Amino acid sequence: MEKLFKHNGIGLQPFVDEDGQDTNFAYTDKLLALNVLIEFYTAVTDDTEENYEEETVVSAITYTENRSYSFALFHSTNVIGPLVLYRIVADAIHFLEQSGKATLLEDLEEISTGGTTSDVMENETDRKRVYDSDVWKFTSVLDLIKERR
């Protein structure tokens, strides 16, 4: 799948998150300048014989000095093939590259099915934990991207 993204000018960074989930992050120079990454993965959520379930998820993530954001762009309880998945990611990137910092959050809301922020947690300790985890994931991916370049 990396060849498909690269051929179309989109970087692809594999990543294993804190829970051991294999994820991918798509990026362009413009998205990096906006401090946005597109995260996507396909995973088995239940591998029991009677309840086998899979899902495909695409989201856009970003953060500010005191709040992290995750916007759900696509979710399916089926595995989505590479071309369709690419098209979802590429269309999101194309739209977001037209954004500016002033309109970014509004534009992310426009193309998402919902979003969450680190400040949804009622407890300040939990809010900080979620924010720190989100920022760690984001900056860890950025470090891997920098190493690649």
C-alpha positions as CSV (number, residue, x, y, z in Angstrom):
1,M,0.0,0.0,0.0
2,E,3.0,2.3,0.6
3,K,3.7,2.3,-3.2
4,L,0.1,3.5,-3.9
5,F,0.4,6.4,-1.4
6,K,4.0,7.4,-2.5
7,H,3.0,7.3,-6.2
8,N,0.4,10.0,-5.3
9,G,2.7,12.2,-3.2
10,I,1.4,11.1,0.2
11,G,3.8,9.8,2.9
12,L,2.9,6.7,4.8
13,Q,4.3,6.0,8.2
14,P,3.6,2.6,9.9
15,F,3.3,2.8,13.7
16,V,2.5,0.4,16.6
17,D,0.5,2.2,19.2
18,E,0.6,1.8,23.0
19,D,-2.0,-1.0,22.8
20,G,0.0,-3.0,20.2
21,Q,-2.3,-2.0,17.4
22,D,-0.7,-1.7,13.9
23,T,-1.7,1.7,12.5
24,N,-0.7,3.8,9.5
25,F,-0.4,7.6,9.3
26,A,-0.7,9.4,6.1
27,Y,0.8,12.9,5.7
28,T,1.9,15.5,3.3
29,D,4.1,18.6,3.9
30,K,1.0,20.8,4.0
31,L,-0.7,18.5,6.6
32,L,2.5,18.5,8.7
33,A,2.5,22.4,8.5
34,L,-1.1,22.3,9.8
35,N,-0.1,19.8,12.5
36,V,-2.5,17.1,11.2
37,L,-2.0,13.4,10.6
38,I,-4.5,11.0,9.1
39,E,-4.5,7.7,11.0
40,F,-6.0,4.5,9.6
41,Y,-6.0,0.9,10.4
42,T,-7.8,-2.4,9.7
43,A,-8.0,-4.8,12.6
44,V,-9.8,-7.9,13.9
45,T,-11.8,-6.8,16.9
46,D,-13.2,-10.2,17.8
47,D,-11.6,-13.4,16.6
48,T,-13.9,-15.9,18.2
49,E,-15.5,-18.4,15.9
50,E,-19.1,-17.4,16.7
51,N,-18.5,-13.6,16.6
52,Y,-15.7,-12.8,14.2
53,E,-15.5,-9.1,13.6
54,E,-13.2,-6.7,11.8
55,E,-13.1,-3.0,11.5
56,T,-11.5,-0.3,9.3
57,V,-11.1,3.2,10.9
58,V,-9.8,6.4,9.4
59,S,-9.4,9.5,11.6
60,A,-7.6,12.9,11.6
61,I,-5.6,13.8,14.6
62,T,-4.1,17.1,15.8
63,Y,-3.4,18.9,19.0
64,T,-2.9,22.4,20.3
65,E,-1.0,23.6,23.4
66,N,-3.7,22.3,25.8
67,R,-6.1,20.1,23.8
68,S,-5.9,17.1,21.6
69,Y,-8.4,16.2,18.9
70,S,-9.5,13.1,17.0
71,F,-12.0,13.3,14.2
72,A,-13.6,10.2,12.9
73,L,-13.6,10.3,9.1
74,F,-14.7,6.7,8.4
75,H,-15.6,3.6,10.2
76,S,-16.7,0.2,8.9
77,T,-17.2,-3.1,10.5
78,N,-15.7,-4.6,7.3
79,V,-12.2,-4.7,6.0
80,I,-11.9,-2.1,3.2
81,G,-9.7,-2.8,0.2
82,P,-6.6,-0.7,-0.4
83,L,-8.0,1.3,-3.3
84,V,-11.1,2.4,-1.4
85,L,-9.1,3.1,1.7
86,Y,-6.6,5.1,-0.3
87,R,-9.4,7.1,-1.8
88,I,-10.9,8.0,1.6
89,V,-7.5,9.1,2.9
90,A,-6.5,11.0,-0.3
91,D,-9.9,12.9,-0.5
92,A,-9.5,13.9,3.2
93,I,-6.0,15.1,2.6
94,H,-7.0,17.0,-0.5
95,F,-9.8,18.8,1.4
96,L,-7.7,19.6,4.4
97,E,-4.8,20.9,2.4
98,Q,-7.1,23.7,1.4
99,S,-7.5,24.7,5.0
100,G,-5.6,27.3,7.0
101,K,-4.9,27.2,10.7
102,A,-7.8,29.5,11.4
103,T,-10.4,27.2,9.7
104,L,-8.8,23.8,10.4
105,L,-11.0,22.6,13.2
106,E,-14.1,23.8,11.5
107,D,-13.0,22.0,8.3
108,L,-12.2,18.8,10.2
109,E,-15.7,18.9,11.8
110,E,-17.2,19.3,8.3
111,I,-15.8,16.1,6.9
112,S,-16.0,14.0,10.1
113,T,-18.8,11.9,11.5
114,G,-17.8,13.1,15.0
115,G,-14.9,14.0,17.1
116,T,-13.5,13.9,20.5
117,T,-11.1,16.0,22.5
118,S,-8.9,15.4,25.5
119,D,-11.0,17.7,27.6
120,V,-14.1,15.5,27.5
121,M,-12.7,13.8,30.5
122,E,-14.3,15.3,33.7
123,N,-11.3,14.7,35.9
124,E,-8.3,16.9,35.2
125,T,-5.8,14.0,35.9
126,D,-7.6,11.9,33.2
127,R,-7.7,14.8,30.8
128,K,-4.0,15.3,31.2
129,R,-3.3,11.6,30.8
130,V,-5.4,11.5,27.5
131,Y,-3.7,14.6,26.2
132,D,-0.2,13.4,27.0
133,S,-1.0,10.0,25.4
134,D,-2.3,11.7,22.2
135,V,0.6,14.1,22.0
136,W,3.1,11.2,22.6
137,K,1.6,9.2,19.7
138,F,1.6,12.3,17.4
139,T,5.2,13.3,18.2
140,S,6.4,9.7,18.0
141,V,5.0,9.4,14.5
142,L,6.6,12.8,13.6
143,D,10.0,11.5,14.9
144,L,9.6,8.4,12.7
145,I,8.8,10.6,9.7
146,K,11.8,12.8,10.3
147,E,14.1,9.7,10.5
148,R,12.7,8.5,7.1
149,R,13.4,11.8,5.3
